[in-house]
Amino acid sequence: RLETYAGGYEYFPDVPLREWTADKAGEGIFYYTKELNERFLNVLT
């Protein structure tokens, strides 16, 4: 998520680094269900 017009995020050096991997993509995209659904993967724009 890119917070371009909302002020962005503040950086603090003591905050641990977060690494996102492909198997956790559902958690990053769908906040409530935390899983990718088939419809999302098959719809093309």
Backbone torsions as a table, in degrees:
resi	resn	phi	psi	omega
1	ARG	NA	131.4	-178.9
2	LEU	-109.6	115.6	-178.1
3	GLU	-92.1	66.7	-175.5
4	THR	-66.1	-46.8	-173.8
5	TYR	-105.6	11.5	-177.8
6	ALA	-112.1	13.9	178.7
7	GLY	94.4	-10.4	176.8
8	GLY	72.4	-158.9	-179.8
9	TYR	-117.2	146.2	174.1
10	GLU	-86.4	142.2	-179.8
11	TYR	-101.4	129.4	174.6
12	PHE	-125.7	127.5	-174.7
13	PRO	-61.9	-23.7	-177.5
14	ASP	-86.5	-2.0	177.9
15	VAL	-79.6	130.2	-178.1
16	PRO	-66.1	150.2	179.1
17	LEU	-70.4	134.4	176.8
18	ARG	-104.8	125.4	177.9
19	GLU	-112.4	126.7	178.2
20	TRP	-101.2	131.6	176.1
21	THR	-114.7	164.3	-176.2
22	ALA	-59.3	-33.0	-179.0
23	ASP	-72.0	-13.0	177.9
24	LYS	-107.3	12.3	-177.1
25	ALA	-60.5	-37.5	179.5
26	GLY	-58.5	-38.2	179.0
27	GLU	-66.3	-33.6	-179.6
28	GLY	-80.4	-28.4	-176.1
29	ILE	-92.2	-45.6	-177.3
30	PHE	-111.7	100.4	-173.9
31	TYR	-63.2	-43.5	-173.0
32	TYR	-79.6	-46.4	-177.7
33	THR	-87.1	-24.3	178.6
34	LYS	58.5	30.4	175.7
35	GLU	-150.2	147.2	176.4
36	LEU	-74.7	140.0	176.0
37	ASN	-108.6	158.7	-175.1
38	GLU	-62.3	-36.4	-179.8
39	ARG	-62.3	-41.1	179.3
40	PHE	-61.8	-37.9	-177.1
41	LEU	-77.6	-20.5	-174.4
42	ASN	-102.9	-12.7	-178.0
43	VAL	-83.8	129.1	178.6
44	LEU	-112.3	144.1	177.4
45	THR	-111.2	NA	NA
